[in-house]
């Protein structure tokens, strides 16, 4: 497996992974456009991809404008291999090298993602959007976890 910074040319593969997931599925795949992805990985923040078997199997994107995790997804065929954790860690390491602002994310309740974030040290702080759980990770807590 290889994790590297995402490029604009990766967007079609990122979209395949995003639309393959079994949890936190988009109600309409057209809601997240290729232009959205390009904006988030070039101007608003940065993204990473994981490559295995000569294809992109996971990705993460951090947004410095809204101080959030815009996306972190792994193709279901590659679940439970540590890919999500690696993408999460490289993303937060970069984010906190750019900002000390608390980062947040939203995810559906009762999902493996919600469990993943709790295990990674995120704190549930309420709800966001359409009933998603809102999690936060302050800079100080990230430093403490990675000391």
C-alpha positions as protocol buffer text, in pm:
chain_id: "A"
residue {
  index: 1
  type: UNK
  ca { x: 0 y: 0 z: 0 }
}
residue {
  index: 2
  type: UNK
  ca { x: 108 y: 352 z: -77 }
}
residue {
  index: 3
  type: UNK
  ca { x: -36 y: 673 z: 66 }
}
residue {
  index: 4
  type: UNK
  ca { x: 37 y: 993 z: -120 }
}
residue {
  index: 5
  type: UNK
  ca { x: -105 y: 1340 z: -171 }
}
residue {
  index: 6
  type: UNK
  ca { x: -414 y: 1347 z: -391 }
}
residue {
  index: 7
  type: UNK
  ca { x: -396 y: 1500 z: -738 }
}
residue {
  index: 8
  type: UNK
  ca { x: -670 y: 1639 z: -960 }
}
residue {
  index: 9
  type: UNK
  ca { x: -623 y: 1336 z: -1187 }
}
residue {
  index: 10
  type: UNK
  ca { x: -726 y: 1114 z: -892 }
}
residue {
  index: 11
  type: UNK
  ca { x: -1076 y: 1261 z: -870 }
}
residue {
  index: 12
  type: UNK
  ca { x: -1252 y: 999 z: -1088 }
}
residue {
  index: 13
  type: UNK
  ca { x: -1110 y: 722 z: -866 }
}
residue {
  index: 14
  type: UNK
  ca { x: -1195 y: 918 z: -551 }
}
residue {
  index: 15
  type: UNK
  ca { x: -1555 y: 938 z: -674 }
}
residue {
  index: 16
  type: UNK
  ca { x: -1562 y: 561 z: -732 }
}
residue {
  index: 17
  type: UNK
  ca { x: -1451 y: 498 z: -373 }
}
residue {
  index: 18
  type: UNK
  ca { x: -1696 y: 758 z: -236 }
}
residue {
  index: 19
  type: UNK
  ca { x: -1989 y: 600 z: -416 }
}
residue {
  index: 20
  type: UNK
  ca { x: -1892 y: 240 z: -327 }
}
residue {
  index: 21
  type: UNK
  ca { x: -1929 y: 280 z: 50 }
}
residue {
  index: 22
  type: UNK
  ca { x: -2203 y: 97 z: 240 }
}
residue {
  index: 23
  type: UNK
  ca { x: -2234 y: 352 z: 524 }
}
residue {
  index: 24
  type: UNK
  ca { x: -2264 y: 731 z: 505 }
}
residue {
  index: 25
  type: UNK
  ca { x: -2379 y: 694 z: 146 }
}
residue {
  index: 26
  type: UNK
  ca { x: -2475 y: 1002 z: -53 }
}
residue {
  index: 27
  type: UNK
  ca { x: -2850 y: 1026 z: -116 }
}
residue {
  index: 28
  type: UNK
  ca { x: -2756 y: 1162 z: -459 }
}
residue {
  index: 29
  type: UNK
  ca { x: -2404 y: 1106 z: -597 }
}
residue {
  index: 30
  type: UNK
  ca { x: -2437 y: 1433 z: -791 }
}
residue {
  index: 31
  type: UNK
  ca { x: -2423 y: 1620 z: -456 }
}
residue {
  index: 32
  type: UNK
  ca { x: -2042 y: 1590 z: -451 }
}
residue {
  index: 33
  type: UNK
  ca { x: -1908 y: 1702 z: -786 }
}
residue {
  index: 34
  type: UNK
  ca { x: -1564 y: 1664 z: -937 }
}
residue {
  index: 35
  type: UNK
  ca { x: -1534 y: 2042 z: -907 }
}
residue {
  index: 36
  type: UNK
  ca { x: -1605 y: 2017 z: -531 }
}
residue {
  index: 37
  type: UNK
  ca { x: -1327 y: 1760 z: -494 }
}
residue {
  index: 38
  type: UNK
  ca { x: -1085 y: 1977 z: -691 }
}
residue {
  index: 39
  type: UNK
  ca { x: -1166 y: 2282 z: -478 }
}
residue {
  index: 40
  type: UNK
  ca { x: -1110 y: 2092 z: -153 }
}
residue {
  index: 41
  type: UNK
  ca { x: -780 y: 1927 z: -254 }
}
residue {
  index: 42
  type: UNK
  ca { x: -629 y: 2238 z: -415 }
}
residue {
  index: 43
  type: UNK
  ca { x: -762 y: 2558 z: -259 }
}
residue {
  index: 44
  type: UNK
  ca { x: -947 y: 2480 z: 64 }
}
residue {
  index: 45
  type: UNK
  ca { x: -720 y: 2210 z: 201 }
}
residue {
  index: 46
  type: UNK
  ca { x: -543 y: 1894 z: 100 }
}
residue {
  index: 47
  type: UNK
  ca { x: -623 y: 1533 z: 24 }
}
residue {
  index: 48
  type: UNK
  ca { x: -449 y: 1197 z: 30 }
}
residue {
  index: 49
  type: UNK
  ca { x: -513 y: 869 z: -145 }
}
residue {
  index: 50
  type: UNK
  ca { x: -423 y: 512 z: -63 }
}
residue {
  index: 51
  type: UNK
  ca { x: -321 y: 293 z: -353 }
}
residue {
  index: 52
  type: UNK
  ca { x: -337 y: -86 z: -336 }
}
residue {
  index: 53
  type: UNK
  ca { x: -353 y: -337 z: -618 }
}
residue {
  index: 54
  type: UNK
  ca { x: -277 y: -52 z: -864 }
}
residue {
  index: 55
  type: UNK
  ca { x: -593 y: 142 z: -775 }
}
residue {
  index: 56
  type: UNK
  ca { x: -712 y: 406 z: -533 }
}
residue {
  index: 57
  type: UNK
  ca { x: -887 y: 226 z: -247 }
}
residue {
  index: 58
  type: UNK
  ca { x: -925 y: 508 z: 5 }
}
residue {
  index: 59
  type: UNK
  ca { x: -893 y: 882 z: 46 }
}
residue {
  index: 60
  type: UNK
  ca { x: -908 y: 1161 z: 301 }
}
residue {
  index: 61
  type: UNK
  ca { x: -953 y: 1536 z: 261 }
}
residue {
  index: 62
  type: UNK
  ca { x: -910 y: 1809 z: 524 }
}
residue {
  index: 63
  type: UNK
  ca { x: -1067 y: 2153 z: 483 }
}
residue {
  index: 64
  type: UNK
  ca { x: -876 y: 2447 z: 632 }
}
residue {
  index: 65
  type: UNK
  ca { x: -1156 y: 2694 z: 552 }
}
residue {
  index: 66
  type: UNK
  ca { x: -1423 y: 2527 z: 768 }
}
residue {
  index: 67
  type: UNK
  ca { x: -1170 y: 2342 z: 989 }
}
residue {
  index: 68
  type: UNK
  ca { x: -1320 y: 2003 z: 919 }
}
residue {
  index: 69
  type: UNK
  ca { x: -1266 y: 1660 z: 777 }
}
residue {
  index: 70
  type: UNK
  ca { x: -1441 y: 1691 z: 444 }
}
residue {
  index: 71
  type: UNK
  ca { x: -1401 y: 1323 z: 362 }
}
residue {
  index: 72
  type: UNK
  ca { x: -1244 y: 999 z: 482 }
}
residue {
  index: 73
  type: UNK
  ca { x: -1356 y: 688 z: 298 }
}
residue {
  index: 74
  type: UNK
  ca { x: -1219 y: 341 z: 224 }
}
residue {
  index: 75
  type: UNK
  ca { x: -1358 y: 111 z: -44 }
}
residue {
  index: 76
  type: UNK
  ca { x: -1553 y: -169 z: 127 }
}
residue {
  index: 77
  type: UNK
  ca { x: -1334 y: -433 z: -42 }
}
residue {
  index: 78
  type: UNK
  ca { x: -1040 y: -292 z: 158 }
}
residue {
  index: 79
  type: UNK
  ca { x: -1206 y: -253 z: 499 }
}
residue {
  index: 80
  type: UNK
  ca { x: -1027 y: -350 z: 818 }
}
residue {
  index: 81
  type: UNK
  ca { x: -673 y: -322 z: 680 }
}
residue {
  index: 82
  type: UNK
  ca { x: -570 y: -8 z: 867 }
}
residue {
  index: 83
  type: UNK
  ca { x: -611 y: 216 z: 562 }
}
residue {
  index: 84
  type: UNK
  ca { x: -859 y: 449 z: 729 }
}
residue {
  index: 85
  type: UNK
  ca { x: -632 y: 494 z: 1031 }
}
residue {
  index: 86
  type: UNK
  ca { x: -331 y: 574 z: 813 }
}
residue {
  index: 87
  type: UNK
  ca { x: -530 y: 825 z: 605 }
}
residue {
  index: 88
  type: UNK
  ca { x: -675 y: 976 z: 923 }
}
residue {
  index: 89
  type: UNK
  ca { x: -337 y: 1018 z: 1088 }
}
residue {
  index: 90
  type: UNK
  ca { x: -156 y: 1171 z: 788 }
}
residue {
  index: 91
  type: UNK
  ca { x: -449 y: 1410 z: 737 }
}
residue {
  index: 92
  type: UNK
  ca { x: -455 y: 1527 z: 1099 }
}
residue {
  index: 93
  type: UNK
  ca { x: -78 y: 1553 z: 1118 }
}
residue {
  index: 94
  type: UNK
  ca { x: -88 y: 1785 z: 816 }
}
residue {
  index: 95
  type: UNK
  ca { x: -394 y: 1977 z: 939 }
}
residue {
  index: 96
  type: UNK
  ca { x: -238 y: 2053 z: 1275 }
}
residue {
  index: 97
  type: UNK
  ca { x: 87 y: 2157 z: 1105 }
}
residue {
  index: 98
  type: UNK
  ca { x: -121 y: 2425 z: 931 }
}
residue {
  index: 99
  type: UNK
  ca { x: -361 y: 2527 z: 1208 }
}
residue {
  index: 100
  type: UNK
  ca { x: -417 y: 2493 z: 1581 }
}
residue {
  index: 101
  type: UNK
  ca { x: -794 y: 2538 z: 1538 }
}
residue {
  index: 102
  type: UNK
  ca { x: -1010 y: 2250 z: 1658 }
}
residue {
  index: 103
  type: UNK
  ca { x: -1107 y: 2028 z: 1366 }
}
residue {
  index: 104
  type: UNK
  ca { x: -1455 y: 1876 z: 1343 }
}
residue {
  index: 105
  type: UNK
  ca { x: -1647 y: 1624 z: 1137 }
}
residue {
  index: 106
  type: UNK
  ca { x: -1994 y: 1481 z: 1108 }
}
residue {
  index: 107
  type: UNK
  ca { x: -2093 y: 1118 z: 1057 }
}
residue {
  index: 108
  type: UNK
  ca { x: -2407 y: 910 z: 1085 }
}
residue {
  index: 109
  type: UNK
  ca { x: -2487 y: 764 z: 1427 }
}
residue {
  index: 110
  type: UNK
  ca { x: -2457 y: 390 z: 1482 }
}
residue {
  index: 111
  type: UNK
  ca { x: -2199 y: 344 z: 1207 }
}
residue {
  index: 112
  type: UNK
  ca { x: -1855 y: 189 z: 1204 }
}
residue {
  index: 113
  type: UNK
  ca { x: -1727 y: 538 z: 1123 }
}
residue {
  index: 114
  type: UNK
  ca { x: -1869 y: 676 z: 1449 }
}
residue {
  index: 115
  type: UNK
  ca { x: -1694 y: 396 z: 1640 }
}
residue {
  index: 116
  type: UNK
  ca { x: -1372 y: 458 z: 1446 }
}
residue {
  index: 117
  type: UNK
  ca { x: -1365 y: 826 z: 1543 }
}
residue {
  index: 118
  type: UNK
  ca { x: -1438 y: 756 z: 1909 }
}
residue {
  index: 119
  type: UNK
  ca { x: -1156 y: 501 z: 1917 }
}
residue {
  index: 120
  type: UNK
  ca { x: -924 y: 754 z: 1749 }
}
residue {
  index: 121
  type: UNK
  ca { x: -985 y: 1001 z: 2033 }
}
residue {
  index: 122
  type: UNK
  ca { x: -1249 y: 1231 z: 1885 }
}
residue {
  index: 123
  type: UNK
  ca { x: -1508 y: 1378 z: 2124 }
}
residue {
  index: 124
  type: UNK
  ca { x: -1878 y: 1377 z: 2046 }
}
residue {
  index: 125
  type: UNK
  ca { x: -2008 y: 1733 z: 2093 }
}
residue {
  index: 126
  type: UNK
  ca { x: -2362 y: 1721 z: 1956 }
}
residue {
  index: 127
  type: UNK
  ca { x: -2534 y: 1688 z: 1621 }
}
residue {
  index: 128
  type: UNK
  ca { x: -2479 y: 1839 z: 1280 }
}
residue {
  index: 129
  type: UNK
  ca { x: -2679 y: 1853 z: 958 }
}
residue {
  index: 130
  type: UNK
  ca { x: -2942 y: 1584 z: 919 }
}
residue {
  index: 131
  type: UNK
  ca { x: -2891 y: 1413 z: 1255 }
}
residue {
  index: 132
  type: UNK
  ca { x: -2523 y: 1335 z: 1210 }
}
residue {
  index: 133
  type: UNK
  ca { x: -2301 y: 1313 z: 1516 }
}
residue {
  index: 134
  type: UNK
  ca { x: -2061 y: 1606 z: 1538 }
}
residue {
  index: 135
  type: UNK
  ca { x: -1712 y: 1513 z: 1660 }
}
residue {
  index: 136
  type: UNK
  ca { x: -1424 y: 1743 z: 1747 }
}
residue {
  index: 137
  type: UNK
  ca { x: -1050 y: 1705 z: 1790 }
}
residue {
  index: 138
  type: UNK
  ca { x: -869 y: 1996 z: 1956 }
}
residue {
  index: 139
  type: UNK
  ca { x: -503 y: 2058 z: 1875 }
}
residue {
  index: 140
  type: UNK
  ca { x: -401 y: 1990 z: 2236 }
}
residue {
  index: 141
  type: UNK
  ca { x: -573 y: 1652 z: 2241 }
}
residue {
  index: 142
  type: UNK
  ca { x: -413 y: 1550 z: 1910 }
}
residue {
  index: 143
  type: UNK
  ca { x: -71 y: 1642 z: 2050 }
}
residue {
  index: 144
  type: UNK
  ca { x: -143 y: 1446 z: 2367 }
}
residue {
  index: 145
  type: UNK
  ca { x: -254 y: 1136 z: 2173 }
}
residue {
  index: 146
  type: UNK
  ca { x: 59 y: 1153 z: 1957 }
}
residue {
  index: 147
  type: UNK
  ca { x: 312 y: 1238 z: 2228 }
}
